[in-house]
Amino acid sequence: MEPTPLNSIRLNKLSKLFAFACLALSPFVTYSNDKEVQSTKTQLDLTPCFVDGIQQQARCGLLQVPENRALPLSEQNAIDVNVVMLPRYKEESKELPLVFLAGGPGQAATELAGMLGWPLREIRQQHDIILVDQRGTGQSNGMRCPAPEEDMLTLDDDSIDMKQEVDKCLAQFSDYHLPSYNTYDFIEDLEQVREALGYKQVHIYGGSYGTRAGFAYLKRYPESIKTATLDSTAPMQLVVGLFGKTSERAFDFLLEDCQTHDACNTAFPELKADYLSLMEKLKKSPIKQVIYHPISGDETEVLLSESKVVEALRATLYDLGSRQVLPYLIHTANKGDVRGLAATIATSNARVEGAGGMYTGLTMNIICNEDIPRASQQQFSNDADNYFSGELGHSTFTEVCRYWPKWQAPADFAEPLKTDVPVLLFSGKYDPVTPPAYADMAMETLGNAKHVVIEHGSHVPSLSMCTESIQQFMQKANFEDVTFDCADKPVPRMFFTDMNQLQ
């Protein structure tokens, strides 16, 4: 699964600008989410289809729903919600389906089908897998601006006029009703999909921002949910978008692991000093160097700014496989060779624009209205008090949010979830964006929940490490006799120390 912040927004000052897409509104508009207003049950016909990455035949369909739920469904007030079902392998199974809630905010669930096929293969034996593109993503009125024409490695991101770029992007979506692209309206869409498919209840699985959607679904429709499995937790009361302290915490773990690993410590004995030295150089001025372009192969003068480098390094922390190269990247860049960093930046940007990448218009529409306005100045100051990224841990969002159109989230949006529905929470010890403490925060008000920390996991590790436990939990709808040995499963710790080997 592609990490995004929540399931990792890998946005530096460049790519975030050109992925925005929404309606330019007057400064303040009203959020409306009255469940009484529009409860029309609409037909959803699923027909045979094939989706990328899945060899077996799937079933696909579109459900028409009101864009603005304060108004009746009409030709002028309608959007199609894209739905894909991956049918269970055992047709005779009577088990309830599993609804997968994608991350972000800004990932399209149906675009992740190919990535989910292998991790969910055992669960799919008994359960249909339901993928619904959140409104504003994928084929549900996707909100993604075109990529910049200029190469990200050569563009001077500090010269960008943020307001001008945001306005330019918003203008492409003048027929969108921006306040309707939010977390709770997505939940209304999910509930209509459930009703249209005729399921009395469903299981849900959410990763990263998908946990926020899961909490919202549990708040609105607890009777519709049999069990909830939520990994890399973002509870309602959390302000999403403050990643300075959490990134520093994950980087500290990396330093500790490198020090206790003979080959890494021998190759990079002063890794933290290397990092601080590199950041100090970047604070003074961007690094310019002529290299062969990591994608085109052409001789190119690249420009690496502090924001580009910090975001690229932070992105490597989302997965224990990718972070094994991070000490090498830091050390060689500090010594003057930025080829590794340039390749990391270039490939990260390519993934943002590909299938499974972020529909960043929705990302910013949600973050700038449901989260950032709730943060106090003290919270911003506390988050900036870190050596890893300083205020860059949140300024990616706050800079854009200055110009993003405003709408009012519900007054009770941030109230903690209280429910007796069985909820299984997973966290990865090394997670740079949703550490275990966030799941502990959610546990304070959950009446029937368990929190499992995966010792050798980072962001959303349960799909690759604990699917058997998830399957047991779904079948039992409780925690009795569910084994969680997966949480302590050892993982080989290796580091890339030179161009010839992993050690």
C-alpha positions as CSV (number, residue, x, y, z in Angstrom):
1,M,0.0,0.0,0.0
2,E,1.3,3.4,-0.8
3,P,1.9,5.3,2.4
4,T,0.2,8.7,2.6
5,P,0.1,11.1,5.6
6,L,-2.0,9.9,6.7
7,N,-1.2,7.0,4.5
8,S,1.7,9.3,3.7
9,I,1.4,12.6,2.1
10,R,4.7,12.7,0.4
11,L,4.3,16.3,-0.7
12,N,7.1,18.8,-0.7
13,K,6.4,22.3,-1.8
14,L,6.3,21.2,-5.4
15,S,4.1,18.3,-5.9
16,K,1.5,19.4,-3.4
17,L,0.7,22.5,-5.5
18,F,-0.1,20.7,-8.7
19,A,-2.2,18.0,-7.3
20,F,-4.9,20.3,-5.8
21,A,-8.3,20.4,-7.3
22,C,-11.5,21.9,-5.9
23,L,-13.9,24.8,-6.1
24,A,-12.9,28.4,-5.3
25,L,-15.5,29.5,-2.9
26,S,-16.3,32.6,-0.9
27,P,-14.2,32.8,2.3
28,F,-16.6,30.9,4.5
29,V,-19.3,28.4,3.6
30,T,-21.5,26.2,5.8
31,Y,-20.9,22.4,6.2
32,S,-24.2,20.6,6.0
33,N,-24.5,16.9,7.0
34,D,-28.1,16.3,8.0
35,K,-28.8,12.6,7.7
36,E,-32.6,13.3,7.6
37,V,-32.2,15.4,4.4
38,Q,-31.4,12.8,1.9
39,S,-32.0,9.1,2.6
40,T,-33.1,7.9,-0.9
41,K,-32.1,4.3,-1.5
42,T,-30.5,4.2,-4.9
43,Q,-29.8,1.0,-7.0
44,L,-26.3,-0.3,-7.3
45,D,-25.8,-2.8,-10.1
46,L,-22.4,-4.6,-10.0
47,T,-21.4,-6.1,-13.3
48,P,-18.4,-8.3,-14.2
49,C,-15.1,-6.4,-14.8
50,F,-11.4,-6.6,-14.4
51,V,-9.2,-4.3,-12.4
52,D,-5.5,-3.7,-12.6
53,G,-3.4,-6.1,-10.5
54,I,-6.2,-8.7,-10.0
55,Q,-6.3,-11.7,-12.2
56,Q,-9.7,-12.9,-11.2
57,Q,-12.9,-11.3,-12.4
58,A,-14.2,-8.6,-10.1
59,R,-17.6,-6.8,-10.0
60,C,-17.9,-3.0,-10.6
61,G,-20.6,-0.4,-10.4
62,L,-21.5,3.2,-9.8
63,L,-23.9,4.5,-7.2
64,Q,-25.4,7.9,-7.8
65,V,-25.6,10.0,-4.6
66,P,-26.2,13.7,-4.0
67,E,-23.1,15.9,-4.1
68,N,-24.6,18.4,-1.7
69,R,-26.6,16.3,0.8
70,A,-28.5,19.4,2.0
71,L,-30.3,19.3,-1.4
72,P,-32.4,16.6,-3.2
73,L,-30.7,14.3,-5.6
74,S,-31.0,15.7,-9.1
75,E,-29.1,15.9,-12.4
76,Q,-27.4,19.0,-11.3
77,N,-26.7,17.7,-7.8
78,A,-25.3,14.2,-8.3
79,I,-22.0,12.4,-8.3
80,D,-21.2,8.7,-9.1
81,V,-19.5,6.8,-6.3
82,N,-17.2,4.1,-7.8
83,V,-17.5,0.7,-6.2
84,V,-15.4,-2.5,-6.9
85,M,-16.1,-5.9,-5.2
86,L,-13.5,-8.6,-5.1
87,P,-15.7,-11.7,-4.7
88,R,-14.9,-14.3,-2.0
89,Y,-13.3,-17.4,-3.3
90,K,-15.7,-19.8,-1.5
91,E,-19.1,-18.9,-3.0
92,E,-20.9,-20.9,-0.3
93,S,-19.6,-18.7,2.5
94,K,-22.1,-16.7,4.4
95,E,-19.5,-14.4,6.0
96,L,-20.1,-10.6,6.0
97,P,-18.0,-8.6,3.5
98,L,-15.0,-6.5,4.5
99,V,-15.0,-2.8,3.5
100,F,-11.5,-1.4,2.9
101,L,-11.0,2.2,3.9
102,A,-8.1,3.8,2.1
103,G,-5.6,6.2,3.5
104,G,-4.6,9.8,2.8
105,P,-7.0,11.5,2.9
106,G,-6.7,11.3,-0.8
107,Q,-6.2,7.7,-1.9
108,A,-8.7,5.9,-4.2
109,A,-9.5,2.5,-2.7
110,T,-10.2,0.9,-6.1
111,E,-6.7,1.9,-7.3
112,L,-5.2,-0.2,-4.5
113,A,-6.9,-3.4,-5.5
114,G,-3.7,-4.9,-7.0
115,M,-1.7,-4.1,-3.9
116,L,-4.3,-5.6,-1.6
117,G,-4.7,-8.9,-3.6
118,W,-1.9,-10.8,-1.9
119,P,-2.2,-9.4,1.7
120,L,-6.0,-10.1,1.7
121,R,-5.9,-13.5,-0.1
122,E,-6.8,-15.5,3.0
123,I,-9.5,-13.1,4.2
124,R,-11.0,-13.2,0.7
125,Q,-11.5,-17.0,1.0
126,Q,-14.6,-16.3,3.1
127,H,-15.3,-12.6,2.6
128,D,-16.1,-10.3,-0.3
129,I,-13.8,-7.3,-0.3
130,I,-15.6,-4.0,-1.0
131,L,-13.6,-1.0,-2.3
132,V,-15.2,2.4,-2.5
133,D,-13.5,5.4,-4.0
134,Q,-14.0,8.2,-1.5
135,R,-15.7,11.2,-3.1
136,G,-12.9,13.4,-4.5
137,T,-10.7,10.4,-5.4
138,G,-10.4,8.0,-8.3
139,Q,-13.6,7.6,-10.3
140,S,-15.7,9.4,-7.6
141,N,-15.1,12.9,-8.9
142,G,-11.3,12.7,-8.4
143,M,-9.7,15.9,-7.4
144,R,-6.1,15.8,-8.7
145,C,-4.4,18.6,-10.6
146,P,-1.9,17.8,-13.4
147,A,1.7,17.4,-12.6
148,P,4.1,20.3,-13.1
149,E,5.7,20.5,-16.5
150,E,9.1,21.4,-15.0
151,D,11.2,18.6,-13.5
152,M,10.9,18.5,-9.7
153,L,14.6,18.0,-9.4
154,T,15.4,21.3,-11.1
155,L,12.5,23.4,-10.0
156,D,13.2,26.1,-7.4
157,D,10.4,25.5,-5.0
158,D,11.2,28.5,-2.9
159,S,10.3,30.8,-5.9
160,I,6.8,29.5,-6.1
161,D,3.9,31.9,-5.5
162,M,1.7,29.7,-3.4
163,K,-1.5,31.7,-3.7
164,Q,-1.2,31.9,-7.4
165,E,-0.7,28.2,-7.8
166,V,-3.5,27.3,-5.5
167,D,-5.9,29.7,-7.3
168,K,-4.8,28.3,-10.7
169,C,-5.5,24.8,-9.5
170,L,-8.9,25.5,-7.9
171,A,-10.1,27.3,-11.0
172,Q,-10.2,23.9,-12.8
173,F,-12.9,22.7,-10.5
174,S,-15.4,25.6,-10.4
175,D,-18.4,23.2,-10.6
176,Y,-17.5,21.3,-7.4
177,H,-19.3,22.0,-4.1
178,L,-16.2,21.9,-2.0
179,P,-17.8,21.6,1.5
180,S,-19.4,18.3,0.3
181,Y,-16.0,16.6,0.0
182,N,-15.4,15.7,3.6
183,T,-15.1,12.7,5.9
184,Y,-18.7,12.5,7.1
185,D,-20.2,12.8,3.6
186,F,-17.9,9.9,2.6
187,I,-19.5,7.9,5.5
188,E,-22.9,8.7,4.1
189,D,-21.8,7.3,0.7
190,L,-20.5,4.2,2.4
191,E,-23.7,3.6,4.2
192,Q,-25.7,4.0,1.0
193,V,-23.4,1.5,-0.7
194,R,-24.0,-1.0,2.2
195,E,-27.8,-0.6,1.9
196,A,-27.7,-0.8,-1.9
197,L,-25.8,-4.1,-1.7
198,G,-28.2,-5.5,0.8
199,Y,-25.8,-6.1,3.7
200,K,-27.2,-5.8,7.2
201,Q,-23.7,-5.3,8.5
202,V,-20.1,-5.2,7.3
203,H,-16.6,-5.6,8.7
204,I,-14.3,-2.6,8.1
205,Y,-10.5,-2.3,7.8
206,G,-8.9,1.1,7.7
207,G,-5.2,2.1,7.5
208,S,-3.9,5.5,8.4
209,Y,-6.5,8.1,7.4
210,G,-8.7,5.1,6.8
211,T,-8.8,4.8,10.6
212,R,-10.2,8.3,10.8
213,A,-12.9,7.3,8.4
214,G,-13.5,4.2,10.4
215,F,-13.9,6.1,13.6
216,A,-16.4,8.4,11.8
217,Y,-18.3,5.4,10.5
218,L,-18.5,4.0,14.0
219,K,-19.8,7.3,15.3
220,R,-22.5,7.6,12.8
221,Y,-23.6,4.0,12.1
222,P,-22.3,1.6,14.8
223,E,-25.2,-0.7,14.1
224,S,-23.9,-1.3,10.6
225,I,-20.5,-2.5,11.7
226,K,-19.7,-6.0,12.9
227,T,-16.0,-5.5,13.7
228,A,-13.5,-2.7,13.0
229,T,-9.8,-3.3,12.4
230,L,-7.9,0.0,12.3
231,D,-4.1,0.2,11.8
232,S,-2.0,3.3,12.4
233,T,-4.5,5.3,14.3
234,A,-5.8,8.8,13.8
235,P,-8.6,9.2,16.3
236,M,-11.2,12.0,15.9
237,Q,-9.6,14.2,18.7
238,L,-6.2,14.1,17.0
239,V,-5.1,17.0,14.8
240,V,-3.8,15.5,11.6
241,G,-0.9,17.3,9.9
242,L,1.6,17.8,12.7
243,F,4.4,15.4,11.8
244,G,7.6,17.1,13.2
245,K,7.8,15.3,16.6
246,T,6.6,12.0,15.2
247,S,9.2,12.0,12.4
248,E,11.9,12.9,14.9
249,R,10.8,9.9,17.1
250,A,11.1,7.5,14.1
251,F,14.4,9.0,13.1
252,D,15.7,8.5,16.7
253,F,14.8,4.8,16.4
254,L,16.8,4.6,13.1
255,L,19.8,6.1,14.8
256,E,19.5,3.7,17.6
257,D,19.2,0.7,15.3
258,C,22.2,1.8,13.2
259,Q,24.3,2.1,16.4
260,T,23.5,-1.4,17.5
261,H,24.1,-2.9,14.0
262,D,27.8,-3.6,13.5
263,A,28.0,-2.9,9.7
264,C,25.8,0.2,9.9
265,N,27.7,1.7,12.9
266,T,31.1,0.9,11.2
267,A,30.0,2.6,7.9
268,F,28.2,5.5,9.5
269,P,29.6,6.1,13.1
270,E,28.5,9.7,13.2
271,L,25.1,9.4,11.5
272,K,23.2,12.0,13.5
273,A,26.1,14.5,13.0
274,D,26.0,13.8,9.3
275,Y,22.3,14.6,9.3
276,L,22.6,17.8,11.2
277,S,25.5,18.9,9.0
278,L,23.5,18.2,5.9
279,M,20.5,20.2,7.2
280,E,22.7,23.1,8.2
281,K,24.1,23.3,4.6
282,L,20.6,23.2,3.2
283,K,19.3,25.9,5.5
284,K,22.0,28.2,4.2
285,S,21.2,27.5,0.5
286,P,20.0,24.7,-1.8
287,I,22.5,22.2,-3.1
288,K,23.2,22.4,-6.8
289,Q,25.0,19.6,-8.5
290,V,25.3,18.3,-12.0
291,I,24.5,14.6,-12.2
292,Y,23.0,12.1,-14.6
293,H,19.2,12.3,-14.1
294,P,18.0,9.2,-12.2
295,I,15.0,8.7,-14.6
296,S,16.0,10.2,-18.0
297,G,19.7,9.6,-17.8
298,D,20.4,13.1,-19.1
299,E,23.1,15.2,-17.6
300,T,21.2,17.6,-15.4
301,E,21.9,20.3,-12.8
302,V,19.6,19.4,-9.9
303,L,18.5,21.7,-7.1
304,L,17.9,20.2,-3.8
305,S,16.2,22.4,-1.2
306,E,15.8,21.7,2.5
307,S,12.1,21.0,2.1
308,K,12.7,18.5,-0.8
309,V,15.3,16.6,1.1
310,V,13.4,16.5,4.5
311,E,10.3,15.2,2.8
312,A,12.2,12.6,0.8
313,L,14.0,11.3,3.9
314,R,10.8,11.3,6.0
315,A,9.1,9.2,3.3
316,T,11.7,6.5,3.7
317,L,10.7,6.1,7.3
318,Y,7.3,4.8,6.4
319,D,8.6,1.3,5.7
320,L,11.3,-0.7,7.3
321,G,12.4,-1.9,3.9
322,S,13.0,1.6,2.5
323,R,14.5,3.1,5.6
324,Q,17.5,0.7,5.4
325,V,19.0,2.9,2.7
326,L,18.5,6.1,4.7
327,P,21.9,6.1,6.5
328,Y,23.7,5.7,3.2
329,L,21.7,8.6,1.6
330,I,22.5,10.9,4.5
331,H,26.1,10.1,4.8
332,T,26.9,10.3,1.1
333,A,24.9,13.6,0.6
334,N,26.7,15.2,3.5
335,K,30.0,14.1,1.8
336,G,28.9,15.9,-1.4
337,D,27.3,13.1,-3.5
338,V,23.6,13.8,-3.8
339,R,22.8,11.1,-6.5
340,G,21.1,8.8,-4.0
341,L,18.9,11.7,-2.6
342,A,18.0,12.8,-6.1
343,A,16.9,9.3,-7.1
344,T,14.8,9.1,-4.0
345,I,13.1,12.4,-4.6
346,A,12.4,11.6,-8.3
347,T,10.9,8.2,-7.7
348,S,8.8,9.5,-4.8
349,N,7.3,12.2,-7.0
350,A,6.5,9.6,-9.7
351,R,4.5,7.5,-7.3
352,V,2.5,10.5,-6.2
353,E,1.1,10.9,-9.7
354,G,0.6,7.2,-10.4
355,A,-2.3,4.8,-9.6
356,G,-2.7,4.6,-5.8
357,G,-1.2,8.1,-5.5
358,M,-2.8,11.0,-3.7
359,Y,-5.7,13.1,-5.0
360,T,-4.3,16.0,-3.1
361,G,-7.2,18.4,-3.7
362,L,-9.2,16.2,-1.4
363,T,-6.2,15.9,1.0
364,M,-6.0,19.6,1.5
365,N,-9.7,20.2,1.5
366,I,-10.1,17.9,4.5
367,I,-6.9,18.7,6.3
368,C,-7.4,22.5,5.9
369,N,-10.9,22.4,7.3
370,E,-11.2,19.4,9.6
371,D,-7.8,19.4,11.3
372,I,-5.5,22.4,10.9
373,P,-8.1,25.0,12.2
374,R,-8.3,23.0,15.5
375,A,-4.5,23.3,16.2
376,S,-3.4,25.9,18.7
377,Q,-0.3,28.0,18.3
378,Q,1.2,26.0,21.2
379,Q,0.6,22.8,19.3
380,F,2.4,24.3,16.2
381,S,5.3,25.4,18.4
382,N,5.6,22.1,20.2
383,D,5.6,20.3,16.8
384,A,8.3,22.6,15.4
385,D,10.5,21.9,18.4
386,N,12.5,19.0,16.8
387,Y,15.8,18.7,15.1
388,F,14.6,16.5,12.2
389,S,12.4,18.9,10.3
390,G,11.6,21.9,12.5
391,E,8.4,23.6,11.3
392,L,8.6,21.7,8.0
393,G,6.8,19.0,9.9
394,H,3.6,20.9,9.4
395,S,4.2,23.9,7.2
396,T,3.6,21.7,4.1
397,F,-0.1,22.0,5.2
398,T,-0.3,25.4,6.9
399,E,1.2,27.2,3.9
400,V,-1.5,25.9,1.6
401,C,-4.3,26.2,4.2
402,R,-3.7,30.0,4.3
403,Y,-5.3,30.2,0.8
404,W,-7.6,27.2,0.8
405,P,-11.3,27.9,0.8
406,K,-12.9,27.6,4.3
407,W,-15.9,25.6,5.4
408,Q,-17.1,24.7,8.9
409,A,-16.7,21.1,10.1
410,P,-19.4,19.9,12.5
411,A,-19.0,21.2,16.1
412,D,-18.8,17.6,17.4
413,F,-16.3,16.4,14.8
414,A,-13.4,16.0,17.2
415,E,-15.4,14.3,20.0
416,P,-13.7,11.0,20.9
417,L,-15.4,7.8,19.7
418,K,-17.4,5.9,22.3
419,T,-18.6,2.5,21.2
420,D,-19.0,-1.1,22.2
421,V,-18.5,-2.4,18.7
422,P,-15.4,-4.7,18.8
423,V,-12.4,-2.6,17.6
424,L,-8.9,-4.0,17.0
425,L,-6.2,-1.4,16.8
426,F,-2.7,-2.0,15.4
427,S,0.3,0.3,15.6
428,G,3.9,0.0,14.3
429,K,6.6,0.8,16.8
430,Y,8.6,2.7,14.2
431,D,5.7,4.6,12.6
432,P,6.8,8.2,11.7
433,V,3.3,9.6,11.5
434,T,0.8,7.7,13.7
435,P,2.8,6.3,16.7
436,P,1.4,3.9,19.2
437,A,0.5,6.8,21.5
438,Y,-2.3,7.8,19.2
439,A,-4.0,4.4,19.5
440,D,-3.6,4.7,23.3
441,M,-5.5,8.0,23.0
442,A,-8.3,6.2,21.2
443,M,-8.4,3.4,23.7
444,E,-9.4,5.8,26.5
445,T,-13.0,5.9,25.3
446,L,-13.5,2.5,23.6
447,G,-15.5,0.0,25.5
448,N,-14.6,-3.2,23.6
449,A,-11.1,-2.7,22.1
450,K,-7.6,-4.1,22.0
451,H,-4.4,-2.4,21.0
452,V,-1.6,-4.4,19.5
453,V,1.8,-2.8,18.8
454,I,3.8,-4.6,16.1
455,E,7.4,-4.6,17.4
456,H,9.0,-4.6,14.0
457,G,6.5,-2.6,12.0
458,S,6.2,1.0,10.8
459,H,3.2,2.5,9.0
460,V,0.2,0.2,8.4
461,P,2.1,-3.0,9.1
462,S,-0.8,-5.4,9.9
463,L,-1.7,-6.2,6.3
464,S,1.8,-7.7,5.7
465,M,2.3,-9.2,9.2
466,C,-1.0,-9.9,11.0
467,T,-3.7,-10.9,8.5
468,E,-4.2,-14.3,10.3
469,S,-5.0,-12.4,13.5
470,I,-7.4,-10.1,11.7
471,Q,-9.2,-13.0,10.1
472,Q,-9.6,-14.7,13.5
473,F,-10.9,-11.5,15.0
474,M,-13.5,-11.0,12.2
475,Q,-14.7,-14.6,12.6
476,K,-15.1,-14.4,16.4
477,A,-16.1,-10.7,16.7
478,N,-14.2,-10.7,20.0
479,F,-10.6,-11.1,21.3
480,E,-10.9,-14.5,23.0
481,D,-8.5,-17.1,21.6
482,V,-7.2,-14.6,18.9
483,T,-3.4,-15.0,18.7
484,F,-1.1,-12.1,18.2
485,D,2.2,-13.8,17.9
486,C,2.6,-11.7,14.7
487,A,3.3,-8.6,16.7
488,D,6.6,-10.0,18.0
489,K,7.7,-11.8,14.8
490,P,11.4,-11.0,14.3
491,V,12.4,-9.2,11.1
492,P,16.0,-9.2,9.8
493,R,17.6,-5.8,10.3
494,M,19.7,-4.9,7.3
495,F,21.3,-1.7,6.1
496,F,22.6,-0.5,2.7
497,T,26.2,0.4,3.5
498,D,27.7,0.8,0.1
499,M,27.0,0.4,-3.6
500,N,27.7,-3.3,-3.5
501,Q,25.7,-4.8,-0.6
502,L,23.1,-4.9,2.0
503,Q,24.4,-5.9,5.5
